Amino acid sequence: MRKTFFTRFLLIAALFLGQFTFASETKEEADGHGKDLKTEIKEYIAHHLQDAHDFSLFSYTKENGEHKYVGFPLPVILWDNGLKVFSSSKFHHGETLAEVDGNYYKLYHSKIYKTDAEGTIHYDEDHHATNVKPLDFSITKNVVMIIVTGLLMLWLFTSLAKSYGKNNGIPTGAGRFFEPIVLYIRDDIARPNIGEKRYRKYMPFLLTIFFFIWFLNIFGLTPLGINVTGNIAITVSLAIMTFLITNFTGTKDYWMHQFDPLGKSLPWYGKIPLYIILVPIELLGLIIKPFSLLIRLYANMQAGHIVLMSLIGLMFIFKSWLGSPLSFGLAFAISLIEVLVALLQAYIFTMLSALYFGFASEEHEHDHEHEAEVAH
Amino acid sequence: MEKLLEEFSVGLFFWQTLLFGLLLFLMWKFAWKPILKAVNDREDGIKDALAAAEDAKKEMQNVTADSEKLLKEARAEREAMLKEAREIKDKIVADAKEQAQVEGDKLVKQAQATIESEKKAAVADIKAQVANLSIDIAEKVIKEELSDKKKQEKLVQDMLGDIELN
């Protein structure tokens, strides 16, 4: 219920935004030089949404037109006929080529391409680069944030765990805030969806995934320009884990339901025509469930960032007493909503994972009871 | 879809899976396990404490009921004792009254009997004295009367005369 409200709200916000930008486009074109700023903002947003090979906090342009970046470089790890490790400072934020062991690499749209000594990029008809992309295992900005979040979580929750021993089973400090959330996940997500008997073995995954997504979503709202949960590789990885756990912990009943959904209610010759359609649908459902998870998280976080950054960008485009405060107010309101969305998306991912685990680990106790009665 | 595939970074996927797996393991071992255990222990403790409180309440109720019962019994006993005492008192009073009546009657009868006998004795005494006095008077009269001859003769005459008349 709540989720549809938020998506609707975001949709409406996006619609308004579209009109605003459209309205401003015509105006700016009349001005002539406004288009530069617009494309710059668009590129800036696109750049922000992607992973980066260096951790830049902000950048500015000097009076002599030189771009100055404030931040620190990160290690680049490539597999290109052998392991190549070098600092991302060699790219100079994409301005220069990096030369390693006689190979030349170019940073182009946040991706590393292998080029010749001049850094030529070959394009196909759709303006896609066709250069060879070496396997990139770099410690990127997102990887750094994953490590930071992981360390933060470890620190927070091990100190919570320790505080129980010191304070007679009552948490202290930040644990007082996080313990009710842990209990909420146990009592209102795991228990009702998975069941009293089996929820325990899923708890570590549910708790980890909830806090991991939530913390990264919140990090995404800081001005550091981080977008981890809005990256498709991250959500794919998370969804695959849910998928694997669902199917590896699946009971006999669960698999019976996948391949024999009607059970004893129909004789085998009646099942054949139905199952030609039914079984593929059931199997497709296996894939669709985690797929919906990964797309939902990705799209929500991505959309939130786009809306928020576009509204901030509008402030620079309008440059008027009316438009800029208006877009500032909107950006403020949306960022408040984004705080909620950050929590909500973590909740939904955890909730649905728990629901899928519940389906998979379900045992039909009614049948057993019935059999027991017959035996008596 | 094509854009999504292009955005997909194998390296990031690799790191995410590896780091998340590691994080999951570490959190499981060092955070969630002790936290959930502590919370469960605490909940069990609360449950036990509540059960104990419930038991104590029941015990208390029993004790109260017992004392109530005892009090009632004591009250009833006191009531019975008072009643008995009252009855005894009434009986004693009634007995005493009866006895006094009997004793009084007896005394009155005795007194009456004494008075009667005293009276009889007095009357007898008076009778004897009167007889003596009469004899004395008669003696004196007779002595007087029989002092001279004339009178003696006259008396004999009178007496003879009476006899003739009869």
Interface residues (C-beta under 8 A of the other chain):
Chain A: Q50 D51 I77 H128 L135 D136 F137 S138 I139 T140 N142 V143 I146 I147 G150 M153 L154 F157 T158 L160 A161 K162 Y164 G165 G169 I170 E179 V182 L183 R186 R200 M203 P204 F205 L207 T208 F212 N231 I232 A233 I234 V236 S237 L238 I240 M241
Chain B: L4 E6 E7 F8 S9 V10 G11 L12 F13 F14 W15 Q16 T17 L19 F20 L22 L23 L24 L26 M27 W28 F30 A31 W32 K33 P34 I35 L36 A38 V39 D41 R42 G45
